[in-house]
């Protein structure tokens, strides 16, 4: 390619092109004939790589597509197929020509030459050749490449490649994987990796972690009897390869799409998803529960926890290990150590993973291949049957021949010796006394091993399984593997975030595309204002629980460094109480945690912050419905679980200008704990941000639109205000002049505003992006106490609350989620009309 050279291999090649392609200025084409030498030439293209030469630079071209002969028919000179990689940027341009070419060739000699035409030889142009004997029947693989219409049947934006092993599995589940050889497992892993890349290029979503565990996923399903042996994924955004292998490949292009597969493990989706997990640090507890249930019910089998991508930093993992070791549960914990802690792990001035544990694990570097290879061999040895039987013999002998104290000392010598042998001779290859940390919790520690080495994974896992079954290991096992996040896809391995999460078409180069500079994300609006306030107040500090990118705290760190920025890892409980300590010590902490993750620190919010009335400022991003991440990440409960806590001041911004004012307001409240929530969204872009932010008096709302007829008042809090205003405009067309108010504060409630709305209107409707028990409940209680709903000596008030329904809203586009929830403008209109009719006000609905 002129701009994006990349490697690929080809099998036997069929007939040359039919010669029917029209010439075009700047056309670059390659025609491959039988017996052609293993090199490629592109006409009018200055850069060409022979197969195997050079390194792919980036983007789509960096994925190495390899072609093999069809498994159903060996390649030969008379009946063959050649697979050449077609970049996704050319797919649309190729489609029409491809249809014409295929029709011509099926009518003639069986040759199909697919050439993309593009003016200017400096552009990337490619061709794919599909040749078949006129008398030969096409295989399924060939049909997948060229069907009757000539359309490419794969749905993604990566080059087509054959997947014979995946095709052979189909929807049969994992049983066929257990019959494969190690070499076949390696090939299967490459097919799975391609499938994940291709699917995510359509759907977007998490990517890097899943690419890193492809070999582990294949090995686990090969060794263990899934789904009878449960695998608990943690964090479950690593499980796309698992979904591909467990009967869901046909739906893999629906990941995170409406009605499609979830982006995380989901029990109701498949029996193979043993335990749902969208948050982190849950797998060990769940696996111990599964294994205990098996033991109590007299069932055979194994339970495995795969914990990684930073999840081991959460305290719940250590609580579970403490319990598992104490009860000697024969659970298997696989630590996927990919160096990931926070998102991103490295940014601005942050050059080392946060936390002592992270630094401990990072000391075993995957870059030290020699040392890691030695560790692989040691792991095979220490999990071998002969080694374990020798250990059992020596333990039994020491117990019978030595006094109790000396026998205990001998047992410790075994642990220390294994750590010493792993660490001392090979710098950077072992865990040393750090492995002893897990041993002291009652685990048999193995590793670290290369988690992308199929042969090692299979042998070690088979040994662990056998020795648990035979009683040679009668305790939980902690298998420490080192993986590369983004393994097998060079752009991911080079990216600072390892392509943790991507947008659709992430692999398509956009060199000539002008950046669409739209309104900023609300997260950035918050962060920019926090920086401005912090520039005038050195006491302001920021805290995040492993989400500096998602919460905007990374922007704060860029200005003020780690001295005023604290990333505590995936440890929300600690983050909240740490913030309480900072506040008690005289600082002004902003604790930025997603709404869904703050649930994990609720006891600390109540007991350590609110009860002591400490001025911690909670920044609650991702409030309301969050789109494709679905119900595991929805911020649907915070107004309910915070609104009921005494001494909490709670506000919600309706737009970017209000958000700026509210950040500034919280920075100036020192006598109460406060919370500010805002949705996962971009700014509207039609409002000028305040150059000098205003302090918004707590408990003071505003009128956004004043009606004229006293018929209906709509009281909104948070991000539905624009929908309320749109609904009011529609009601105006029906002859109803609605009042729209923005409460701003959930606590304290603006009682003057509520009283006025109730007294001067026949209908009052509250709107919020929260479950039952939130803002509407606060207003309802105030109206009850104020006598507004008694109906005595006054015109009855019809009061209705619109909130998220009492069910889970599945993943979808945010607008469609709110459509499902019934909280868009048309639903507000419907609620207003029905409520007015209940109040005796007739509305003419056209």
Secondary structure, 3 states (H helix, E strand, C coil): CCCCCCCEECCCCCCCCCCCCCCCCCCCCCCCCCCCCCCCCCCCCCCCCCCCCCCCCCHHHHCCEECCCCCCCCCCCCCCCCCCCCCHHHHHHHHHHHHHHHHHHHHCCCEEEEECCCCCCCCCCCEEEEECCCCCCCCHHHHHHCCCCCCCCCCCCCCCCCCHHHHHHCCCCCHHHHCCCHHHHHHHHHHHHHHHHHHHHHHCEECHHHHHCHHHHHHHHHHCCCCCCEEEEECHHHCHHHHHHCCCHHHHHHCCCCCCCCCCECCCCCCCCCCCECCCCCHHHHHHHHHHHHHHHCCCCCEEEEEECCHHHCHHHHHHHHHHHHHCCCCEEEEEECCCCCCCCCECCECCCCCHHHHHHHCCCCCCHHHHHHHHHHHHHHCCHHHHHHHHHHHHHHHHHCCHHHHHHHHHHHHHHHHHHHHCCCCCCCCCHHHHHHHHCCCEEEEEEECCCHHHHHHHHHHHHHHHHHCCCCCCEEEEEECCCCCCCHHHHHCCCCCCEECCCCCCCCCCCCCCCCCCEHHHHHHHHHHHHHHCCCCEEEEECCCHHHHCHHHHHHHHCCCCEEECCCCHHHHHHHHHHHHHCCCEEEEECCHHHHHHHHHHHHHHHHCCCCCCEEEEEEEECCHHHHHHCCECCHHHHHHCCCCEEEEECCCHHHHHHHHHHHHCCCCCEEEEEEECCECCCCCCCCCCCCCCCCCCCEEEECCCCCCEEEEECCCCHHHHHHHHHHHHHCCCCCEEEECCEEECCCHHHHHHHHHHCCEEEEECCCCCCCHHHHHHHHHHHCCCCCCCCCCCCEEEEECCCCCCCCCCCHHHHHHHHCCCHHHHHHHHHHHHHHCCCCCCCC
